[in-house]
């Protein structure tokens, strides 16, 4: 079983694919990931996440590592 995220959560740049997670201090951290399948249901994360992290689902392009956020929690699908 692998974590599945909406496509809006997965970002990419010259270093590869990544997501932003929110740590225990409500700060944004970059997490490099390897994607698996991509379909209408979302993106399967093959490596890089355990499934227990608080992942930023949208607005990632507007965030920077270390930035403080006020997360709105949403249960996993």
C-alpha positions in Angstrom: 0.0 0.0 0.0 1.4 3.4 -1.0 0.1 6.9 -0.1 -2.1 8.5 -2.8 -2.2 12.3 -3.1 -4.1 14.7 -5.3 -2.1 15.9 -8.3 -2.1 19.4 -6.8 0.1 18.2 -3.9 3.0 16.9 -6.0 5.4 19.5 -7.3 8.5 19.2 -9.4 11.6 21.2 -10.3 15.1 20.6 -11.6 15.8 18.4 -8.5 12.8 16.1 -9.1 9.4 15.5 -7.6 8.5 16.7 -4.1 5.8 17.5 -1.7 5.6 19.9 1.2 4.8 18.5 4.6 4.0 20.4 7.8 6.2 19.4 10.8 5.3 19.5 14.5 6.2 23.2 14.6 3.7 24.0 11.8 6.6 24.8 9.5 6.7 23.7 5.9 9.4 21.2 4.9 10.3 19.9 1.4 10.2 16.1 1.0 11.6 14.5 -2.1 9.4 11.7 -3.4 9.3 9.2 -6.2 5.9 8.9 -7.9 4.3 5.7 -9.0 1.1 5.7 -11.0 -0.8 8.8 -12.0 -4.5 8.5 -12.8 -7.8 10.3 -12.3 -7.7 9.3 -8.6 -4.4 11.0 -8.0 -0.7 10.3 -7.7 0.7 7.2 -5.9 3.8 8.0 -3.9 6.2 5.1 -4.4 9.0 6.4 -2.1 9.5 9.3 0.3 6.4 9.2 2.4 5.2 6.8 5.0 1.6 7.9 4.8 1.7 9.5 8.3 2.9 12.9 7.3 0.7 16.1 7.1 1.0 16.9 3.4 0.2 20.2 1.9 -2.5 19.4 -0.7 -2.7 22.7 -2.5 -1.0 26.1 -2.7 2.4 24.5 -2.5 3.9 26.7 -5.2 3.2 29.7 -2.9 5.1 28.3 0.1 8.8 28.2 1.1 10.6 25.7 3.3 10.6 26.9 6.9 7.5 29.1 6.5 5.0 29.0 9.3 1.5 27.9 8.4 -1.9 27.3 10.1 -2.9 23.9 8.7 -6.4 22.9 8.1 -6.5 19.2 8.7 -8.2 16.8 6.3 -8.5 13.1 6.7 -6.8 10.8 4.3 -8.9 9.4 1.5 
